[in-house]
């Protein structure tokens, strides 16, 4: 066994080396002209950090596309051409883990701090990653905006689901530097519980992937389900790397639930879970499967195969296709630019970049603290699904959700859900 | 270990189990009640554990064979198994078989896929031995181990690359790293029901086929090693390489043969897991390898029967833990059992062979 532990340590070390080499090479071919004008005050730089390796990559690539779209609409300039905006996309995942990696996210945040021109940091996809980068950026007064972090504890204290020292532990210098354009999980858990009630669910079994995002959302779902009178038969964590869950599903089947709720993400074996649920004999018309937006991507539908049909997911916001007005215009422009369907978070990537560009336009100079101040006080910005502001915690004031279902191997919009 | 040390260790273990047990769901009255009131569930879980254990055992055999003969922990073995699963998925796709195919129509493609996956993995393992391990055979023992880790990386990246070939292989889906859907081809006929027995136990032909295939492989391997000339030569090389050489055994060839068999087993296991679980992913080799390696150590690494026993034991523990304890703690229970067994039998359950050598 000793050898085995040595192996994983060595493995880690080699990966870190590998990632460093990759990052230095992608740094070299970032935005053209970025380094040449690095030292004059006329250039500000935005970096983003998303997992661009692993099964979340489809989702994240479209977020990056959304950011680029917003920037190119502004011609990569601000203050009527006085300031140039550079953009660089960093990867916080490693191939070894297949998803975001703590060492990599920390390295990305430190890189942003070290580069003088960096004034804003768009990211992260995973709330666990944001826990690491917010304090690093906070001490350098860099504004961070996330299109996807839904864990409430990053900005506010929610009874029963956040730690006692949250959120202050993330802001060592006392000033808030973090905002998000998505609504938080406490709202999503509520949304899911409301929807379950509407679907006629009476008994639910809850599973989570033992990660910050998944467990957080599952806890809130549990609390809200109980409030709505849904009986909670049990709540367990799964081993996200297990080969199968037939034993677990056999146990759950014996309890006769109407719904299995999974708090987690596609990369943590959501597909296998729904497959094994069906294979031990829980038919879709008897036992429903529901998850949060972490499984609301094509990778889930692909991985689950035919067993995935009938699976439900909630999503905070509307799918790109269902957007109206400004959102519909954006959707068309996205499709014509990138020749592909935007994944759900793409619009939030776009809005995150809009928040930053809007703040740069107010400040008009390369000043991290002033920009942070301006961005945190974003008021009545026209977004893609409506006008929004940030409250004192940095959370968006706009909250709509949608319920979706897998039909014939594709996620399809079912209905709009309200809080 | 001295007697008092053993007693002390036992007391420490008993104490920690009693202390941590309830947190991890060890509530004996409740478990007893559950078992008595629903004995069918117990049988069902034992079946699930047995099948999962059998698949783990096949992979564990690859570790134990190689360790038995050259004392190398071949870390690349788990990833080879992953490549076996990818080969199977690709081959089935190439034969035009997808989830909608009937079993009758897919028997021949499955058979051809089996041959293909076995051959490719066996060949790959032999090549790996030739180029990554043989040059290091007389080097310090850490050198081939590091080499094995390197091969494991290479295999994993091949898997990642392979999974991204959606332009050529539509079965791979849209996303390189995401889990792939493996067609569900084996028939689901409930055996007990068709025999006229009314029960809630779900034991279908799918499970039976996987179980029979795994058992046949294990029995075949044991017979091969015990009763054939090459098998005897393998045991001779394992016992003493130099003496075997003096007796006229071509040691290089026998070692290559061992890798050939190990690779073939990995390829077969890859196909079996694909057909049984219906999901494959490029990181599956690492997890499966860890469990299989644990199984090999549990049973006594280097011992073939031991690896089978270890695999089945791990499968059973994890199924029972998922049912009666808590799935959150399943891995902890597996390793707790491993620790307890290694404390009292450092060579593993059937580990005499290794101790003899050391």
Contacts between the chains, C-beta under 8 A, distances in Angstrom:
chain1	res1	chain2	res2	distance
A	1	B	294	7.9
A	1	B	297	6.7
A	1	B	338	7.6
A	1	B	342	7.9
A	3	B	73	5.7
A	3	B	145	6.7
A	4	B	73	7.9
A	4	B	290	7.2
A	4	B	293	6.5
A	7	B	75	5.9
A	7	B	145	7.9
A	7	B	149	5.7
A	10	B	146	7.2
A	10	B	149	6.0
A	11	B	149	6.6
A	11	B	153	7.6
A	14	B	149	8.0
A	14	B	153	7.0
A	53	B	177	6.8
A	54	B	177	4.6
A	55	B	175	5.7
A	55	B	177	4.7
A	55	B	178	3.8
A	55	B	179	7.1
A	57	B	175	6.4
A	57	B	176	7.5
A	57	B	177	6.7
A	58	B	174	6.2
A	58	B	175	5.2
A	58	B	178	7.9
A	95	B	156	7.7
A	95	B	157	6.9
A	95	B	160	6.0
A	95	B	177	7.7
A	96	B	156	7.8
A	98	B	177	5.2
A	98	B	281	7.9
A	98	B	282	7.5
A	98	B	283	5.3
A	210	B	328	6.8
A	236	B	326	5.9
A	236	B	327	5.2
A	236	B	328	6.0
A	237	B	326	7.9
A	237	B	327	6.8
A	237	B	328	3.9
A	238	B	327	5.5
A	238	B	328	7.6
A	239	B	327	6.6
A	239	B	328	7.9
A	239	B	330	6.1
A	239	B	331	5.9
A	241	B	283	7.4
A	241	B	287	4.5
A	242	B	287	7.4
A	242	B	318	7.8
A	242	B	330	7.7
A	243	B	52	7.1
A	243	B	55	7.9
A	243	B	273	6.8
A	243	B	277	6.0
A	243	B	284	6.8
A	243	B	287	6.8
A	243	B	288	6.2
A	243	B	291	8.0
A	244	B	52	6.8
A	244	B	276	7.7
A	244	B	277	4.9
A	245	B	322	7.7
A	245	B	327	7.8
A	246	B	48	4.9
A	246	B	52	7.7
A	246	B	319	7.9
A	247	B	45	5.6
A	247	B	48	4.9
A	247	B	49	6.9
A	247	B	52	7.9
A	247	B	318	6.8
A	247	B	319	3.9
A	247	B	320	7.9
A	247	B	322	3.8
A	247	B	323	5.9
A	247	B	327	8.0
A	248	B	322	4.5
A	248	B	323	7.9
A	248	B	327	5.0
A	250	B	41	7.0
A	250	B	44	5.5
A	250	B	45	6.3
A	250	B	48	6.5
A	250	B	202	7.8
A	250	B	323	7.0
A	251	B	41	7.3
A	251	B	45	7.8
A	251	B	322	6.4
A	251	B	323	4.7
A	254	B	38	6.7
A	254	B	41	5.9
A	266	B	178	6.8
A	267	B	177	7.9
A	267	B	178	7.7
A	269	B	179	7.2
A	269	B	279	8.0
A	271	B	179	5.2
A	271	B	181	7.4
A	271	B	279	5.8
A	272	B	179	6.9
A	272	B	277	6.8
A	272	B	279	4.8
A	275	B	277	7.5
A	275	B	278	5.6
A	275	B	279	6.3
A	276	B	277	7.9
A	279	B	278	7.8
A	280	B	202	6.3
A	281	B	202	5.8
A	298	B	174	5.6
A	298	B	175	7.4
A	299	B	173	7.3
A	299	B	174	7.0
A	299	B	175	4.8
A	299	B	178	3.9
A	299	B	179	7.8
A	302	B	173	3.8
A	302	B	174	6.1
A	302	B	175	6.9
A	302	B	178	6.1
A	302	B	179	8.0
A	302	B	180	7.5
A	302	B	181	6.2
A	303	B	173	7.3
A	303	B	178	5.7
A	303	B	179	4.0
A	303	B	180	7.0
A	303	B	181	6.0
A	303	B	279	6.2
A	303	B	281	8.0
A	304	B	181	7.0
A	305	B	99	6.3
A	305	B	181	3.4
A	305	B	183	7.9
A	305	B	184	7.6
A	305	B	278	6.7
A	306	B	99	5.7
A	306	B	184	7.7
A	307	B	278	7.8
